[in-house]
């Protein structure tokens, strides 16, 4: 029992489909309550399914309603025996269960046929014999002494050589003599007979022993009946009945009728009867199992011996012999393996490749020749597949590189048998053709032109790739190496500018474009690639303004009446384009009274057209000179140079005229210097010592300054001759230092032009040193000098 339960649970893990019904299962009559008869699984994802037992033929309570549980995403249904199940192959050896499965609006039904098989090893007492009421045997009082009254039919009784004994008391005077039972289960009438024992009931308790420690008890009640006063007989009945083998279990074969009061019917032979049963009250003979002539040829002819008797007087009986002939019928369509074919093949599959070989057989006529036909559903009339005998092959080249060419081939193989009526089986076939990435993509070399002043994100153009695989031109674009100032859109192939261009640094770029296809193969990781080179030419644009060196000049000139003086020459160029030499010059600011003019890059002071008011004092002009590039380049860029001119009018003391030039170097590029300083945190005692020392130092310094201040005050209040001499020497030293000051770099003059203006306005004379020959200015009031 435990082994069968384990096998049943393993069977519960198998997957079966409802369209495979009907099921045929065999079960031993030794199986008890709770035994799993059949398990199957269903797929129902969107609803809560139900499984029902619609009805059972013949009616019985031996089967529980089917259970339905969910296990690992599927629903597993099981049919089990109920607590009242007592299977007896001698009584009923076939049951038909009608099952109904519901999943939402989808309802399917199918039968489950259960064949009850004899179990020779079954040792349990069963039937009414084992019930507390026992089996009732009715016998006439005129029965022959020693005759067989009853045969105890227990599974395995003869095979296991069971010992049968009557253990109840059979003492006279109630018993006329003891009943006996042999090893074959035959209950025999006492040797004295039962004459005069009418209306008596004899209870016999029987012990059946099977080997060691295996036994069961049963009860037989022998009821003695008086001699009947009436006769019973069958009505006229045909002795030969012909039925078809497709008559289902429980189907009506024939009905026999007998005259009498409250008549009952039973089959006397064959016992047991595996194929037929009779209704005890109505006399209807029905089938109890499928009449499969292919599996059981002995079912073609069956001879039945039927007994009719009155219920109240069983001794009043009559017998009838019937012959049942079973005629074969083409009932089952061919069965094929596989029952359905779903496969996928690549588009490069060669012609003649075998997809599958179908194996079919006719259950009604094993070994018969079957006819196979291939029918296409979509696309209709396709010549891609062909069926040769039972072999499905590729018939034409499969190509997925055109729109709509790669699809699923839905077909079916129709299998026909030669029986009557004609039965067919349809095997669905679904062949999915998968694409293969056969061709490498390619792109055409291209040349783009772009101005060097184009801004970021400027679109240069698009690279067009091509691929023969379907879907066509399903390509991604990448730049392999090259400069990083260009980017390419991965999907469209558009080339964009990311940075800035400079024609003077680089005029030509070459980019290697890599094209990779995708989505054209069953394997998403299988790609093919190609490449091409695009050329980008940079167009020259005038984008650099001229630079002047120096950008600022400070000059001092002496104006002579009626003369023009060349002040300076503006020197400008474009460092990035040294070949560009054409410039235009103009004064755009500071040229009051139009005293200055430009002759090309040369600045000229004009003193010819002097007005009546000739300036007698020092005067400074701040001139702004615009320098622009000339020529066909557009746009014209310009810069401004500043020239500061200190004009000194003509004087009688002027001996010579000299121009003094001070330039300011161009602004240098700032340099960022990062200095990392180490942090030092002194000890607390050191801070205290340092604070005290600093305080003492400040006090000493204050006292020293106070003493010095007091000495200076006394000195100013009473100047002495030595002090005046010391002051005169200091003035002379100052005059000598003035000469050194004039030799200082020009950078110091450019940093303080206002101080020069203030010092020059105090000098009202000019002279030449007789020793050195240098010119200088002097103040007639103070005698101060300034070297030129």
Buried (B, 14 or more C-beta within 10 A) or exposed (E): EEEBEEEBEEBBEEEBEBEEBBBEEEBBBBBEEEBBBBBBBBEBEEEEBBBBBEEBBBEBEBBBEBEBEEEEEEBBBBBBBBEEBBBBBBBBBBBBBBBBBBBEEEEBEBBBBBBBBBBEEBBBBBBBBBEEEBBBBBBBBBBEBEEBBBEBBBBBBEEBEBEBEBEEEBEEEEBBBBBBBEEEBBBBBBEBBBEEBBEBEBEBBBBBBBEEEEBBEBBBBBBBBEEBEEEBEBEEBEEEBEBEBBBBBBBEBBBBBBEBEEBBBBBBEEEEBBBBBBBEEEBBBBBBBBBBBBEBEEBBEBEBBBBBBBBEBBBBBBEBEBEBEBEBBBBBBBEBEBBEBEEEBBBEBEEEEEBBEBEBBBBBBEEEEBEBEBEBBEEEEBEBBBBEEBEBBBBEEBBBBEEEEBBEBBBBBEBBBEBEEEBEBBBBBBBBBBBBBBBBBBBEEBEBEBBBBBEEEBEBBBBBBBBBBBEBBBBBBBBEEBEEBBBBBEEEBBBBBEEEBBBBEEBEBEBEBBBBBBBBBBEEEEBBBBBBEBEBEBEEBBBBBBBBEBBBBBBBBBBEEEEBBEBBEBEBBBEBBEEBEEBBBEBEEBBEEEBBEBEEBEBBBBBEEBEEEEEEEBBBBBBBBBBBBEEEBEEEBBBBBBBBBBBBBBEEEBEEBEBBEBBBEEEEEEEEEEEEEEEEEEEEEEEEEEEEEEEEEEEEEEEEEEEEEEEEEEEEEEEEEEEEEEEEEEEEEEEEEBBEEBEEEBEEBBEEBEEBEEEBEEBBBBBEEEEEEEBBBBBEEEEBBBBB
